[in-house]
């Protein structure tokens, strides 16, 4: 350590702190999970992080305190959104650490072994984690996806034809509840015929719940505002918020592109909404409907 410059010393101490912090995060997650398989995987990763910490300690000869705020942050996120999401979100922030290890390896050749563990072994272990919410993510996606596409389009059409926020909200809610029951039944039958790892009843609940929650979020502006065009604008904003949240969650949990997912879903949802709005205009004009 004494032969290294001050900047490199600071980097090594920061790396040491990061490793012990992640050791405690994985350790805390292993204690909170009830699944024996996941508990064992998380313990193994926690042990590897501790080994990395001790590796750096041989150079610094110092004990470094963990980042308590980071421990609390990712432990809390993992409990709410799932272990896999929390871990992968944390690992996304480790790109700079990888660059740091590459730079340090010029002075500490063994740092490359740490980098290899981070890149390969830990990722392999993370993929072994089995979570119920990820097994049913496809059902959740189908639920909110259908709600966004179908109900947003329906609300756009109803807005122009009915031109009354309360009536639009009532019509949208009835349609939404009926559709959520239909999507639950369809998901149950579809999952049952596939004979996969999903339980049909759980898949139905996940899909129907996602649909209904999205419906309520989209209808909310019509219950709050009397101006139906303003309500529609607010609903479109809500749809974009839902798309952003789900796209981000899926992009992290499934390691796919957020931008591609977001723009694809936005284009489909808003495109159908615009088309349905146009259909509503034609219906109102041809049938001479006045509210």
SULGIGI-V992526 format. One record per pair of residues at least 12 apart in sequence whose C-alpha atoms are under 6 Angstrom apart, sorted by the first residue. I is the first residue (numbers start at 1). J is the second residue. If there is no record, write none. Layout:
BEGIN
i = <I I>
j = <J J>
END
This chain:
BEGIN
i = <1 16 16 17 17 19 19 20 20 21 21 23 23 23 25 26 26 27 30 30 38 74 85 139 139 140 140 140 143 143 143 144 144 144 147 149 152 153 153 153 156 156 157 157 157 160 161 161 162 165 165 165 169 169 176 180 180 180 183 184 184 184 187 188 188 188 218 247 247>
j = <59 53 56 64 66 49 53 53 66 66 67 46 49 50 71 42 46 46 42 43 129 86 253 203 207 206 207 210 207 210 211 210 211 214 211 269 273 272 273 276 273 277 276 277 280 280 280 284 291 222 226 228 219 222 215 208 211 212 208 204 207 208 204 200 201 204 235 261 262>
END
